[in-house]
């Protein structure tokens, strides 16, 4: 699996607290091992983001991503609280 980080995601990540970044790093590491691990709550989105999916990075942190070629390529698009990314 190849994971690419969008510029927006990188900027949002840099604005997170150190603790929040640790949660995001842990979620992405788990995602690499098992994209459907229960702790990630990987699920499809609806509405205007219907071609995207979301992961939980603990508490109120969410990671929005696009999956291509059956998880051969994953583009991480956004990270932040529920309100910030939806």
PDB file of N, CA, C and O in Angstrom:
ATOM      1  N   UNK A   1       0.840  -1.172   0.000  1.00  0.00           N
ATOM      2  CA  UNK A   1       0.000   0.000   0.000  1.00  0.00           C
ATOM      3  C   UNK A   1       0.891   1.243   0.000  1.00  0.00           C
ATOM      4  O   UNK A   1       1.841   1.351   0.775  1.00  0.00           O
ATOM      5  N   UNK A   2       0.558   2.172  -0.887  1.00  0.00           N
ATOM      6  CA  UNK A   2       1.267   3.443  -0.940  1.00  0.00           C
ATOM      7  C   UNK A   2       0.340   4.509  -0.367  1.00  0.00           C
ATOM      8  O   UNK A   2      -0.811   4.624  -0.786  1.00  0.00           O
ATOM      9  N   UNK A   3       0.836   5.283   0.583  1.00  0.00           N
ATOM     10  CA  UNK A   3       0.052   6.361   1.182  1.00  0.00           C
ATOM     11  C   UNK A   3       0.674   7.692   0.789  1.00  0.00           C
ATOM     12  O   UNK A   3       1.868   7.917   0.984  1.00  0.00           O
ATOM     13  N   UNK A   4      -0.152   8.570   0.234  1.00  0.00           N
ATOM     14  CA  UNK A   4       0.268   9.900  -0.185  1.00  0.00           C
ATOM     15  C   UNK A   4      -0.490  10.907   0.678  1.00  0.00           C
ATOM     16  O   UNK A   4      -1.676  10.729   0.955  1.00  0.00           O
ATOM     17  N   UNK A   5       0.194  11.950   1.094  1.00  0.00           N
ATOM     18  CA  UNK A   5      -0.421  12.974   1.929  1.00  0.00           C
ATOM     19  C   UNK A   5      -0.632  14.242   1.108  1.00  0.00           C
ATOM     20  O   UNK A   5       0.321  14.808   0.574  1.00  0.00           O
ATOM     21  N   UNK A   6      -1.873  14.679   1.010  1.00  0.00           N
ATOM     22  CA  UNK A   6      -2.199  15.915   0.310  1.00  0.00           C
ATOM     23  C   UNK A   6      -1.613  17.097   1.078  1.00  0.00           C
ATOM     24  O   UNK A   6      -1.408  17.023   2.289  1.00  0.00           O
ATOM     25  N   UNK A   7      -1.351  18.174   0.369  1.00  0.00           N
ATOM     26  CA  UNK A   7      -0.777  19.374   0.982  1.00  0.00           C
ATOM     27  C   UNK A   7      -1.663  19.872   2.131  1.00  0.00           C
ATOM     28  O   UNK A   7      -1.159  20.276   3.179  1.00  0.00           O
ATOM     29  N   UNK A   8      -2.979  19.840   1.927  1.00  0.00           N
ATOM     30  CA  UNK A   8      -3.915  20.278   2.970  1.00  0.00           C
ATOM     31  C   UNK A   8      -3.748  19.439   4.235  1.00  0.00           C
ATOM     32  O   UNK A   8      -3.734  19.966   5.348  1.00  0.00           O
ATOM     33  N   UNK A   9      -3.623  18.149   4.049  1.00  0.00           N
ATOM     34  CA  UNK A   9      -3.456  17.232   5.191  1.00  0.00           C
ATOM     35  C   UNK A   9      -2.177  17.579   5.951  1.00  0.00           C
ATOM     36  O   UNK A   9      -2.179  17.634   7.181  1.00  0.00           O
ATOM     37  N   UNK A  10      -1.103  17.809   5.232  1.00  0.00           N
ATOM     38  CA  UNK A  10       0.174  18.129   5.856  1.00  0.00           C
ATOM     39  C   UNK A  10       0.082  19.415   6.679  1.00  0.00           C
ATOM     40  O   UNK A  10       0.587  19.476   7.800  1.00  0.00           O
ATOM     41  N   UNK A  11      -0.557  20.426   6.128  1.00  0.00           N
ATOM     42  CA  UNK A  11      -0.707  21.695   6.853  1.00  0.00           C
ATOM     43  C   UNK A  11      -1.566  21.529   8.100  1.00  0.00           C
ATOM     44  O   UNK A  11      -1.243  22.067   9.159  1.00  0.00           O
ATOM     45  N   UNK A  12      -2.655  20.785   7.973  1.00  0.00           N
ATOM     46  CA  UNK A  12      -3.520  20.559   9.123  1.00  0.00           C
ATOM     47  C   UNK A  12      -2.792  19.756  10.200  1.00  0.00           C
ATOM     48  O   UNK A  12      -2.938  20.033  11.391  1.00  0.00           O
ATOM     49  N   UNK A  13      -2.013  18.767   9.781  1.00  0.00           N
ATOM     50  CA  UNK A  13      -1.251  17.935  10.719  1.00  0.00           C
ATOM     51  C   UNK A  13      -0.281  18.794  11.521  1.00  0.00           C
ATOM     52  O   UNK A  13      -0.150  18.621  12.733  1.00  0.00           O
ATOM     53  N   UNK A  14       0.395  19.718  10.849  1.00  0.00           N
ATOM     54  CA  UNK A  14       1.378  20.570  11.517  1.00  0.00           C
ATOM     55  C   UNK A  14       0.737  21.467  12.578  1.00  0.00           C
ATOM     56  O   UNK A  14       1.409  21.878  13.524  1.00  0.00           O
ATOM     57  N   UNK A  15      -0.540  21.772  12.432  1.00  0.00           N
ATOM     58  CA  UNK A  15      -1.237  22.636  13.387  1.00  0.00           C
ATOM     59  C   UNK A  15      -1.763  21.878  14.606  1.00  0.00           C
ATOM     60  O   UNK A  15      -2.197  22.493  15.580  1.00  0.00           O
ATOM     61  N   UNK A  16      -1.724  20.558  14.556  1.00  0.00           N
ATOM     62  CA  UNK A  16      -2.207  19.751  15.678  1.00  0.00           C
ATOM     63  C   UNK A  16      -1.229  19.820  16.842  1.00  0.00           C
ATOM     64  O   UNK A  16      -0.046  20.108  16.660  1.00  0.00           O
ATOM     65  N   UNK A  17      -1.735  19.555  18.026  1.00  0.00           N
ATOM     66  CA  UNK A  17      -0.858  19.484  19.198  1.00  0.00           C
ATOM     67  C   UNK A  17       0.007  18.227  19.079  1.00  0.00           C
ATOM     68  O   UNK A  17      -0.279  17.341  18.275  1.00  0.00           O
ATOM     69  N   UNK A  18       1.044  18.163  19.870  1.00  0.00           N
ATOM     70  CA  UNK A  18       1.935  17.003  19.842  1.00  0.00           C
ATOM     71  C   UNK A  18       1.170  15.716  20.159  1.00  0.00           C
ATOM     72  O   UNK A  18       1.382  14.687  19.517  1.00  0.00           O
ATOM     73  N   UNK A  19       0.300  15.780  21.130  1.00  0.00           N
ATOM     74  CA  UNK A  19      -0.494  14.603  21.509  1.00  0.00           C
ATOM     75  C   UNK A  19      -1.422  14.164  20.366  1.00  0.00           C
ATOM     76  O   UNK A  19      -1.561  12.971  20.095  1.00  0.00           O
ATOM     77  N   UNK A  20      -2.053  15.138  19.702  1.00  0.00           N
ATOM     78  CA  UNK A  20      -2.929  14.819  18.572  1.00  0.00           C
ATOM     79  C   UNK A  20      -2.135  14.200  17.421  1.00  0.00           C
ATOM     80  O   UNK A  20      -2.603  13.265  16.771  1.00  0.00           O
ATOM     81  N   UNK A  21      -0.932  14.724  17.172  1.00  0.00           N
ATOM     82  CA  UNK A  21      -0.082  14.147  16.119  1.00  0.00           C
ATOM     83  C   UNK A  21       0.289  12.711  16.445  1.00  0.00           C
ATOM     84  O   UNK A  21       0.349  11.866  15.552  1.00  0.00           O
ATOM     85  N   UNK A  22       0.538  12.426  17.722  1.00  0.00           N
ATOM     86  CA  UNK A  22       0.837  11.053  18.123  1.00  0.00           C
ATOM     87  C   UNK A  22      -0.339  10.135  17.825  1.00  0.00           C
ATOM     88  O   UNK A  22      -0.146   9.018  17.345  1.00  0.00           O
ATOM     89  N   UNK A  23      -1.555  10.593  18.105  1.00  0.00           N
ATOM     90  CA  UNK A  23      -2.756   9.803  17.814  1.00  0.00           C
ATOM     91  C   UNK A  23      -2.899   9.560  16.304  1.00  0.00           C
ATOM     92  O   UNK A  23      -3.236   8.456  15.876  1.00  0.00           O
ATOM     93  N   UNK A  24      -2.642  10.590  15.514  1.00  0.00           N
ATOM     94  CA  UNK A  24      -2.729  10.457  14.058  1.00  0.00           C
ATOM     95  C   UNK A  24      -1.665   9.482  13.562  1.00  0.00           C
ATOM     96  O   UNK A  24      -1.954   8.624  12.728  1.00  0.00           O
ATOM     97  N   UNK A  25      -0.448   9.603  14.062  1.00  0.00           N
ATOM     98  CA  UNK A  25       0.637   8.692  13.666  1.00  0.00           C
ATOM     99  C   UNK A  25       0.292   7.243  14.003  1.00  0.00           C
ATOM    100  O   UNK A  25       0.523   6.337  13.203  1.00  0.00           O
ATOM    101  N   UNK A  26      -0.260   7.038  15.192  1.00  0.00           N
ATOM    102  CA  UNK A  26      -0.649   5.684  15.606  1.00  0.00           C
ATOM    103  C   UNK A  26      -1.759   5.139  14.720  1.00  0.00           C
ATOM    104  O   UNK A  26      -1.737   3.966  14.348  1.00  0.00           O
ATOM    105  N   UNK A  27      -2.728   5.981  14.380  1.00  0.00           N
ATOM    106  CA  UNK A  27      -3.835   5.551  13.516  1.00  0.00           C
ATOM    107  C   UNK A  27      -3.324   5.183  12.127  1.00  0.00           C
ATOM    108  O   UNK A  27      -3.760   4.186  11.551  1.00  0.00           O
ATOM    109  N   UNK A  28      -2.412   5.971  11.591  1.00  0.00           N
ATOM    110  CA  UNK A  28      -1.876   5.676  10.257  1.00  0.00           C
ATOM    111  C   UNK A  28      -1.026   4.412  10.291  1.00  0.00           C
ATOM    112  O   UNK A  28      -1.072   3.622   9.348  1.00  0.00           O
ATOM    113  N   UNK A  29      -0.257   4.202  11.346  1.00  0.00           N
ATOM    114  CA  UNK A  29       0.537   2.971  11.474  1.00  0.00           C
ATOM    115  C   UNK A  29      -0.380   1.751  11.534  1.00  0.00           C
ATOM    116  O   UNK A  29      -0.108   0.743  10.881  1.00  0.00           O
ATOM    117  N   UNK A  30      -1.451   1.831  12.300  1.00  0.00           N
ATOM    118  CA  UNK A  30      -2.414   0.739  12.373  1.00  0.00           C
ATOM    119  C   UNK A  30      -3.095   0.540  11.027  1.00  0.00           C
ATOM    120  O   UNK A  30      -3.316  -0.593  10.600  1.00  0.00           O
ATOM    121  N   UNK A  31      -3.428   1.642  10.357  1.00  0.00           N
ATOM    122  CA  UNK A  31      -4.055   1.584   9.044  1.00  0.00           C
ATOM    123  C   UNK A  31      -3.168   0.833   8.046  1.00  0.00           C
ATOM    124  O   UNK A  31      -3.669   0.048   7.241  1.00  0.00           O
ATOM    125  N   UNK A  32      -1.856   1.070   8.096  1.00  0.00           N
ATOM    126  CA  UNK A  32      -0.925   0.367   7.194  1.00  0.00           C
ATOM    127  C   UNK A  32      -0.974  -1.148   7.429  1.00  0.00           C
ATOM    128  O   UNK A  32      -0.895  -1.931   6.482  1.00  0.00           O
ATOM    129  N   UNK A  33      -1.105  -1.550   8.695  1.00  0.00           N
ATOM    130  CA  UNK A  33      -1.143  -2.975   9.037  1.00  0.00           C
ATOM    131  C   UNK A  33      -2.481  -3.605   8.697  1.00  0.00           C
ATOM    132  O   UNK A  33      -2.545  -4.706   8.150  1.00  0.00           O
ATOM    133  N   UNK A  34      -3.565  -2.881   9.034  1.00  0.00           N
ATOM    134  CA  UNK A  34      -4.911  -3.416   8.830  1.00  0.00           C
ATOM    135  C   UNK A  34      -5.877  -2.244   8.633  1.00  0.00           C
ATOM    136  O   UNK A  34      -6.332  -1.654   9.613  1.00  0.00           O
ATOM    137  N   UNK A  35      -6.198  -1.899   7.380  1.00  0.00           N
ATOM    138  CA  UNK A  35      -7.066  -0.750   7.111  1.00  0.00           C
ATOM    139  C   UNK A  35      -8.445  -0.850   7.758  1.00  0.00           C
ATOM    140  O   UNK A  35      -9.122   0.163   7.929  1.00  0.00           O
ATOM    141  N   UNK A  36      -8.863  -2.056   8.117  1.00  0.00           N
ATOM    142  CA  UNK A  36     -10.189  -2.222   8.695  1.00  0.00           C
ATOM    143  C   UNK A  36     -10.159  -2.636  10.163  1.00  0.00           C
ATOM    144  O   UNK A  36     -11.104  -3.252  10.655  1.00  0.00           O
ATOM    145  N   UNK A  37      -9.077  -2.301  10.860  1.00  0.00           N
ATOM    146  CA  UNK A  37      -9.005  -2.563  12.300  1.00  0.00           C
ATOM    147  C   UNK A  37     -10.170  -1.840  12.975  1.00  0.00           C
ATOM    148  O   UNK A  37     -10.479  -0.697  12.638  1.00  0.00           O
ATOM    149  N   UNK A  38     -10.802  -2.502  13.913  1.00  0.00           N
ATOM    150  CA  UNK A  38     -11.993  -1.951  14.572  1.00  0.00           C
ATOM    151  C   UNK A  38     -11.730  -0.583  15.202  1.00  0.00           C
ATOM    152  O   UNK A  38     -12.610   0.278  15.180  1.00  0.00           O
ATOM    153  N   UNK A  39     -10.558  -0.369  15.754  1.00  0.00           N
ATOM    154  CA  UNK A  39     -10.246   0.898  16.427  1.00  0.00           C
ATOM    155  C   UNK A  39     -10.283   2.092  15.466  1.00  0.00           C
ATOM    156  O   UNK A  39     -10.504   3.224  15.898  1.00  0.00           O
ATOM    157  N   UNK A  40     -10.069   1.851  14.184  1.00  0.00           N
ATOM    158  CA  UNK A  40     -10.044   2.933  13.201  1.00  0.00           C
ATOM    159  C   UNK A  40     -11.435   3.387  12.766  1.00  0.00           C
ATOM    160  O   UNK A  40     -11.611   4.510  12.292  1.00  0.00           O
ATOM    161  N   UNK A  41     -12.408   2.516  12.931  1.00  0.00           N
ATOM    162  CA  UNK A  41     -13.775   2.809  12.488  1.00  0.00           C
ATOM    163  C   UNK A  41     -13.801   3.326  11.052  1.00  0.00           C
ATOM    164  O   UNK A  41     -14.456   4.325  10.756  1.00  0.00           O
ATOM    165  N   UNK A  42     -13.083   2.640  10.165  1.00  0.00           N
ATOM    166  CA  UNK A  42     -13.009   2.981   8.747  1.00  0.00           C
ATOM    167  C   UNK A  42     -14.410   2.863   8.134  1.00  0.00           C
ATOM    168  O   UNK A  42     -15.027   1.798   8.184  1.00  0.00           O
ATOM    169  N   UNK A  43     -14.903   3.957   7.560  1.00  0.00           N
ATOM    170  CA  UNK A  43     -16.245   3.929   6.990  1.00  0.00           C
ATOM    171  C   UNK A  43     -16.374   4.880   5.805  1.00  0.00           C
ATOM    172  O   UNK A  43     -15.673   5.889   5.735  1.00  0.00           O
ATOM    173  N   UNK A  44     -17.276   4.556   4.869  1.00  0.00           N
ATOM    174  CA  UNK A  44     -17.502   5.445   3.722  1.00  0.00           C
ATOM    175  C   UNK A  44     -18.296   6.680   4.153  1.00  0.00           C
ATOM    176  O   UNK A  44     -19.084   6.641   5.098  1.00  0.00           O
ATOM    177  N   UNK A  45     -18.062   7.762   3.438  1.00  0.00           N
ATOM    178  CA  UNK A  45     -18.795   8.992   3.704  1.00  0.00           C
ATOM    179  C   UNK A  45     -19.955   9.121   2.728  1.00  0.00           C
ATOM    180  O   UNK A  45     -20.023   8.408   1.727  1.00  0.00           O
ATOM    181  N   UNK A  46     -20.850  10.023   3.026  1.00  0.00           N
ATOM    182  CA  UNK A  46     -22.034  10.231   2.202  1.00  0.00           C
ATOM    183  C   UNK A  46     -22.088  11.681   1.730  1.00  0.00           C
ATOM    184  O   UNK A  46     -21.247  12.503   2.095  1.00  0.00           O
ATOM    185  N   UNK A  47     -23.075  11.967   0.926  1.00  0.00           N
ATOM    186  CA  UNK A  47     -23.299  13.340   0.474  1.00  0.00           C
ATOM    187  C   UNK A  47     -22.220  13.822  -0.460  1.00  0.00           C
ATOM    188  O   UNK A  47     -21.826  13.114  -1.387  1.00  0.00           O
ATOM    189  N   UNK A  48     -21.737  15.033  -0.218  1.00  0.00           N
ATOM    190  CA  UNK A  48     -20.748  15.643  -1.113  1.00  0.00           C
ATOM    191  C   UNK A  48     -19.395  14.936  -1.066  1.00  0.00           C
ATOM    192  O   UNK A  48     -18.561  15.136  -1.950  1.00  0.00           O
ATOM    193  N   UNK A  49     -19.174  14.115  -0.046  1.00  0.00           N
ATOM    194  CA  UNK A  49     -17.899  13.399   0.072  1.00  0.00           C
ATOM    195  C   UNK A  49     -18.088  11.897  -0.153  1.00  0.00           C
ATOM    196  O   UNK A  49     -17.347  11.088   0.406  1.00  0.00           O
ATOM    197  N   UNK A  50     -19.069  11.526  -0.962  1.00  0.00           N
ATOM    198  CA  UNK A  50     -19.449  10.126  -1.099  1.00  0.00           C
ATOM    199  C   UNK A  50     -18.360   9.208  -1.653  1.00  0.00           C
ATOM    200  O   UNK A  50     -18.461   7.994  -1.481  1.00  0.00           O
ATOM    201  N   UNK A  51     -17.337   9.726  -2.301  1.00  0.00           N
ATOM    202  CA  UNK A  51     -16.261   8.890  -2.833  1.00  0.00           C
ATOM    203  C   UNK A  51     -15.072   8.811  -1.887  1.00  0.00           C
ATOM    204  O   UNK A  51     -13.998   8.342  -2.263  1.00  0.00           O
ATOM    205  N   UNK A  52     -15.266   9.265  -0.680  1.00  0.00           N
ATOM    206  CA  UNK A  52     -14.191   9.290   0.315  1.00  0.00           C
ATOM    207  C   UNK A  52     -14.555   8.430   1.509  1.00  0.00           C
ATOM    208  O   UNK A  52     -15.696   7.997   1.671  1.00  0.00           O
ATOM    209  N   UNK A  53     -13.536   8.194   2.348  1.00  0.00           N
ATOM    210  CA  UNK A  53     -13.728   7.396   3.559  1.00  0.00           C
ATOM    211  C   UNK A  53     -13.141   8.170   4.729  1.00  0.00           C
ATOM    212  O   UNK A  53     -12.405   9.138   4.537  1.00  0.00           O
ATOM    213  N   UNK A  54     -13.470   7.742   5.940  1.00  0.00           N
ATOM    214  CA  UNK A  54     -12.960   8.405   7.146  1.00  0.00           C
ATOM    215  C   UNK A  54     -12.448   7.376   8.135  1.00  0.00           C
ATOM    216  O   UNK A  54     -12.937   6.248   8.203  1.00  0.00           O
ATOM    217  N   UNK A  55     -11.448   7.796   8.903  1.00  0.00           N
ATOM    218  CA  UNK A  55     -10.878   7.000   9.989  1.00  0.00           C
ATOM    219  C   UNK A  55     -10.969   7.804  11.268  1.00  0.00           C
ATOM    220  O   UNK A  55     -10.960   9.035  11.245  1.00  0.00           O
ATOM    221  N   UNK A  56     -11.055   7.110  12.366  1.00  0.00           N
ATOM    222  CA  UNK A  56     -10.979   7.760  13.664  1.00  0.00           C
ATOM    223  C   UNK A  56      -9.534   7.668  14.147  1.00  0.00           C
ATOM    224  O   UNK A  56      -8.913   6.606  14.102  1.00  0.00           O
ATOM    225  N   UNK A  57      -9.014   8.802  14.609  1.00  0.00           N
ATOM    226  CA  UNK A  57      -7.660   8.830  15.163  1.00  0.00           C
ATOM    227  C   UNK A  57      -7.740   9.097  16.663  1.00  0.00           C
ATOM    228  O   UNK A  57      -6.842   9.702  17.249  1.00  0.00           O
ATOM    229  N   UNK A  58      -8.808   8.644  17.259  1.00  0.00           N
ATOM    230  CA  UNK A  58      -9.000   8.830  18.692  1.00  0.00           C
ATOM    231  C   UNK A  58      -9.786  10.077  19.003  1.00  0.00           C
ATOM    232  O   UNK A  58      -9.691  11.080  18.296  1.00  0.00           O
ATOM    233  N   UNK A  59     -10.556  10.010  20.054  1.00  0.00           N
ATOM    234  CA  UNK A  59     -11.364  11.130  20.524  1.00  0.00           C
ATOM    235  C   UNK A  59     -12.170  11.729  19.371  1.00  0.00           C
ATOM    236  O   UNK A  59     -12.957  11.026  18.736  1.00  0.00           O
ATOM    237  N   UNK A  60     -11.981  13.013  19.098  1.00  0.00           N
ATOM    238  CA  UNK A  60     -12.750  13.680  18.044  1.00  0.00           C
ATOM    239  C   UNK A  60     -11.934  13.878  16.769  1.00  0.00           C
ATOM    240  O   UNK A  60     -12.378  14.598  15.874  1.00  0.00           O
ATOM    241  N   UNK A  61     -10.765  13.268  16.659  1.00  0.00           N
ATOM    242  CA  UNK A  61      -9.929  13.433  15.464  1.00  0.00           C
ATOM    243  C   UNK A  61     -10.373  12.483  14.360  1.00  0.00           C
ATOM    244  O   UNK A  61     -10.631  11.303  14.595  1.00  0.00           O
ATOM    245  N   UNK A  62     -10.454  13.028  13.149  1.00  0.00           N
ATOM    246  CA  UNK A  62     -10.816  12.231  11.990  1.00  0.00           C
ATOM    247  C   UNK A  62      -9.790  12.448  10.884  1.00  0.00           C
ATOM    248  O   UNK A  62      -9.198  13.520  10.759  1.00  0.00           O
ATOM    249  N   UNK A  63      -9.597  11.405  10.089  1.00  0.00           N
ATOM    250  CA  UNK A  63      -8.749  11.479   8.905  1.00  0.00           C
ATOM    251  C   UNK A  63      -9.635  11.138   7.715  1.00  0.00           C
ATOM    252  O   UNK A  63     -10.283  10.091   7.696  1.00  0.00           O
ATOM    253  N   UNK A  64      -9.662  12.020   6.724  1.00  0.00           N
ATOM    254  CA  UNK A  64     -10.442  11.798   5.516  1.00  0.00           C
ATOM    255  C   UNK A  64      -9.469  11.343   4.430  1.00  0.00           C
ATOM    256  O   UNK A  64      -8.391  11.917   4.272  1.00  0.00           O
ATOM    257  N   UNK A  65      -9.860  10.300   3.678  1.00  0.00           N
ATOM    258  CA  UNK A  65      -8.969   9.797   2.641  1.00  0.00           C
ATOM    259  C   UNK A  65      -9.744   9.241   1.458  1.00  0.00           C
ATOM    260  O   UNK A  65     -10.943   8.975   1.541  1.00  0.00           O
ATOM    261  N   UNK A  66      -9.024   9.073   0.352  1.00  0.00           N
ATOM    262  CA  UNK A  66      -9.551   8.409  -0.836  1.00  0.00           C
ATOM    263  C   UNK A  66      -8.766   7.132  -1.040  1.00  0.00           C
ATOM    264  O   UNK A  66      -7.545   7.112  -0.890  1.00  0.00           O
ATOM    265  N   UNK A  67      -9.457   6.084  -1.375  1.00  0.00           N
ATOM    266  CA  UNK A  67      -8.843   4.771  -1.618  1.00  0.00           C
ATOM    267  C   UNK A  67      -8.935   4.490  -3.113  1.00  0.00           C
ATOM    268  O   UNK A  67      -9.986   4.677  -3.725  1.00  0.00           O
ATOM    269  N   UNK A  68      -7.818   4.036  -3.697  1.00  0.00           N
ATOM    270  CA  UNK A  68      -7.775   3.708  -5.117  1.00  0.00           C
ATOM    271  C   UNK A  68      -7.194   2.309  -5.297  1.00  0.00           C
ATOM    272  O   UNK A  68      -6.314   1.892  -4.544  1.00  0.00           O
ATOM    273  N   UNK A  69      -7.683   1.601  -6.283  1.00  0.00           N
ATOM    274  CA  UNK A  69      -7.171   0.259  -6.633  1.00  0.00           C
ATOM    275  C   UNK A  69      -7.141  -0.678  -5.429  1.00  0.00           C
ATOM    276  O   UNK A  69      -6.130  -1.330  -5.164  1.00  0.00           O
ATOM    277  N   UNK A  70      -8.247  -0.739  -4.709  1.00  0.00           N
ATOM    278  CA  UNK A  70      -8.384  -1.658  -3.570  1.00  0.00           C
ATOM    279  C   UNK A  70      -7.252  -1.492  -2.548  1.00  0.00           C
ATOM    280  O   UNK A  70      -6.595  -2.456  -2.157  1.00  0.00           O
ATOM    281  N   UNK A  71      -7.049  -0.252  -2.135  1.00  0.00           N
ATOM    282  CA  UNK A  71      -6.064   0.112  -1.110  1.00  0.00           C
ATOM    283  C   UNK A  71      -4.609  -0.037  -1.572  1.00  0.00           C
ATOM    284  O   UNK A  71      -3.702  -0.130  -0.745  1.00  0.00           O
ATOM    285  N   UNK A  72      -4.391  -0.059  -2.883  1.00  0.00           N
ATOM    286  CA  UNK A  72      -3.011  -0.028  -3.380  1.00  0.00           C
ATOM    287  C   UNK A  72      -2.464   1.396  -3.274  1.00  0.00           C
ATOM    288  O   UNK A  72      -1.271   1.600  -3.049  1.00  0.00           O
ATOM    289  N   UNK A  73      -3.351   2.373  -3.438  1.00  0.00           N
ATOM    290  CA  UNK A  73      -2.977   3.778  -3.292  1.00  0.00           C
ATOM    291  C   UNK A  73      -4.013   4.440  -2.389  1.00  0.00           C
ATOM    292  O   UNK A  73      -5.217   4.324  -2.621  1.00  0.00           O
ATOM    293  N   UNK A  74      -3.539   5.127  -1.369  1.00  0.00           N
ATOM    294  CA  UNK A  74      -4.421   5.849  -0.447  1.00  0.00           C
ATOM    295  C   UNK A  74      -3.929   7.286  -0.391  1.00  0.00           C
ATOM    296  O   UNK A  74      -2.748   7.540  -0.154  1.00  0.00           O
ATOM    297  N   UNK A  75      -4.846   8.224  -0.611  1.00  0.00           N
ATOM    298  CA  UNK A  75      -4.507   9.641  -0.542  1.00  0.00           C
ATOM    299  C   UNK A  75      -5.172  10.215   0.698  1.00  0.00           C
ATOM    300  O   UNK A  75      -6.397  10.313   0.767  1.00  0.00           O
ATOM    301  N   UNK A  76      -4.363  10.592   1.673  1.00  0.00           N
ATOM    302  CA  UNK A  76      -4.850  11.203   2.903  1.00  0.00           C
ATOM    303  C   UNK A  76      -5.130  12.669   2.599  1.00  0.00           C
ATOM    304  O   UNK A  76      -4.227  13.410   2.212  1.00  0.00           O
ATOM    305  N   UNK A  77      -6.385  13.087   2.775  1.00  0.00           N
ATOM    306  CA  UNK A  77      -6.812  14.415   2.351  1.00  0.00           C
ATOM    307  C   UNK A  77      -6.897  15.449   3.461  1.00  0.00           C
ATOM    308  O   UNK A  77      -6.525  16.605   3.255  1.00  0.00           O
ATOM    309  N   UNK A  78      -7.377  15.058   4.627  1.00  0.00           N
ATOM    310  CA  UNK A  78      -7.606  16.032   5.699  1.00  0.00           C
ATOM    311  C   UNK A  78      -7.532  15.359   7.058  1.00  0.00           C
ATOM    312  O   UNK A  78      -7.772  14.159   7.193  1.00  0.00           O
ATOM    313  N   UNK A  79      -7.195  16.156   8.057  1.00  0.00           N
ATOM    314  CA  UNK A  79      -7.176  15.669   9.440  1.00  0.00           C
ATOM    315  C   UNK A  79      -7.626  16.813  10.336  1.00  0.00           C
ATOM    316  O   UNK A  79      -7.259  17.970  10.129  1.00  0.00           O
ATOM    317  N   UNK A  80      -8.418  16.471  11.322  1.00  0.00           N
ATOM    318  CA  UNK A  80      -8.893  17.477  12.267  1.00  0.00           C
ATOM    319  C   UNK A  80     -10.079  16.951  13.037  1.00  0.00           C
ATOM    320  O   UNK A  80     -10.395  15.763  12.976  1.00  0.00           O
ATOM    321  N   UNK A  81     -10.737  17.839  13.764  1.00  0.00           N
ATOM    322  CA  UNK A  81     -11.916  17.424  14.512  1.00  0.00           C
ATOM    323  C   UNK A  81     -13.054  17.151  13.540  1.00  0.00           C
ATOM    324  O   UNK A  81     -12.985  17.491  12.359  1.00  0.00           O
ATOM    325  N   UNK A  82     -14.081  16.540  14.056  1.00  0.00           N
ATOM    326  CA  UNK A  82     -15.246  16.225  13.244  1.00  0.00           C
ATOM    327  C   UNK A  82     -15.767  17.456  12.513  1.00  0.00           C
ATOM    328  O   UNK A  82     -16.050  17.400  11.317  1.00  0.00           O
ATOM    329  N   UNK A  83     -15.892  18.550  13.223  1.00  0.00           N
ATOM    330  CA  UNK A  83     -16.398  19.794  12.624  1.00  0.00           C
ATOM    331  C   UNK A  83     -15.460  20.368  11.570  1.00  0.00           C
ATOM    332  O   UNK A  83     -15.918  20.960  10.592  1.00  0.00           O
ATOM    333  N   UNK A  84     -14.165  20.203  11.755  1.00  0.00           N
ATOM    334  CA  UNK A  84     -13.195  20.779  10.825  1.00  0.00           C
ATOM    335  C   UNK A  84     -13.134  20.045   9.492  1.00  0.00           C
ATOM    336  O   UNK A  84     -12.900  20.672   8.459  1.00  0.00           O
ATOM    337  N   UNK A  85     -13.336  18.755   9.491  1.00  0.00           N
ATOM    338  CA  UNK A  85     -13.135  17.994   8.249  1.00  0.00           C
ATOM    339  C   UNK A  85     -14.423  17.657   7.509  1.00  0.00           C
ATOM    340  O   UNK A  85     -14.371  17.243   6.350  1.00  0.00           O
ATOM    341  N   UNK A  86     -15.570  17.823   8.145  1.00  0.00           N
ATOM    342  CA  UNK A  86     -16.823  17.492   7.453  1.00  0.00           C
ATOM    343  C   UNK A  86     -17.511  18.716   6.955  1.00  0.00           C
ATOM    344  O   UNK A  86     -18.578  18.622   6.349  1.00  0.00           O
TER     345      UNK A  86
END
